[in-house]
Amino acid sequence: MNRRVFLSAGVAAVAIRGSWRFLTGDEAATLAAVCEQIIPGAGEAGVVNYIDIQLTRAFKRHRATYRKGLADVDARSGGRFAELAPDRQAEVLRAVEKNSREFFELILAHARQGFYGDPRHGGNRGMVSWKMVGLTYPPIRGRG
């Protein structure tokens, strides 16, 4: 079992058991597998947690897009996207990118924000992406 398969399985298991604000457990598992395909390490960084939190805040207008889009990803998979082999997941995502470009671009943007953004917003757990690129925690004005 390679690293990606191992991490994908772990991410899916965590997603199913997690407590979510907007996403259902099944949606979270699908989103976790999608994000892991887009950015390996997204699960460790808490990208799904970030997106879920933001779907109750700044991303409220995208709720219907996520519901429909994640259901479409599973439908294109012939079942559960999270349970597919990584190669098959990549194949399904290429079809999603081609046929549901708006949803794919949205999820790509949000995954990047959750991976590289400030951890105080629910993603980039443990500053994993900043450590990866050698950044220290940036000073924030108004904090002593």
N, C-alpha and C positions, 0 to 999 in steps of 0.2 A: 504494500500500500504506500503510495507516494504521499508527500507532505500535503499537497492540495486536496487529495481525497480524504486524508485524515482530518484536516482542518474543516473541510466542508461538512463532514459527518458530525463533527463536534459542534459546529455552528448551528446546524439544523437541530440537533438535540437541545441545545441551549434555547434556541428560538421557540421551540414548541413548549418548553417548560416556563419560559419567562412570563412576567406580568407586563402586559402591554396597555398602553393608554388608548390607542386608536386601533392598531392592527389586531387581527385575530391571531391565534397561535399558528394556524395554517398559512396565513398571509406573511407572518413574520418569518416562518421557515422558508417560504419561497423567496422573499426579499433577501434573506440572509444568503441563500445560495446564489442569487443573482449578483449581489454585491461582492461576494467572494470570487465570482468569475470575473467581475470587472476589476476589482482591486484585491489581489491576494493579501490576506491579513485584515480584511475589513471586519471580520468577526471579532478578532482580538481587539481591534480598535473601537468596537461598539457602534459601528456605523448604523446598524438597524435600530439601536436604541436612540441614536440621534434623530433619525428620520421619524421614528414613532413619536418622540417628544415634539418635534417640529410640526407634525401633522395635527397636533392639538394647539399649535400656536401660529407661527409664521407661514406654515404650509397648508393651513386649513382649506384654502381654495383648491388644493390638489387632491383632496380626499377621494373624490369620485374617480379621478384619473388613476390613483393607486388601486382602488378597489377593482376597477375594470381591468387595468393593466396587469395586475398580479393574477387575476382570474384567467386572463388571456394567456399569460405565460404558462400556467398549469394546463390549460386546454391544449395549447400547442405541444405540450409535453406528452399528451395522451394519458395524463394522470397527475402525478406530483413531481414538479420540477426538481425539488430538493432531493428526491430519491434517484434521479438519473445519474449515470456515470458522468464525470466531468467533460468528456469529449462530446457526449450527447447534449449536455447543458450548453456548451459553447455553440453547438449547431442550432439549438433552439433560440439562443440569444441573437445569433446572426439573423434569423428569420424575424425576430421581434424588432431588431434594429432596422431592418429593411421595411417591414410592414406596419410597424407602430413607432415610427421615428420620434414623434413627440414624447411618448411615454419613455422610450429608451433614453432620449436626451435629458429628460427630467430626472430619471433615476441616476443617470451618470453624474449630473451636476450635484445632486443631493449626496450621492456616495462620496464624491470628492470633498464636499463640504464637511461631511461627517468624519472623513479620514484625516484631513489636513487642518480642520478648524480648531478653534479653542476648545479644550476639554470641558470648560464650564457650560457648554451648550449640549453636552450629552454624548459626544463622539470623541475620537482621538484619545481613547482610554489609556491612561498612563503615559500620555504624550508619545505614544508609540511611533507615529509618523514623524514627529519632530526629532525624536532620537535617531530614527533611521537616516534622516538627512543631516543630522548634526546640529540642530537648532536647540538653543536653550529656551526656557519659557520667557516670552517677551514681556518687558515691563509694561504695565497698563497705567495710563495716567489716572491720577486720583487715588491710587493705592499706595500706601506708605510702606 
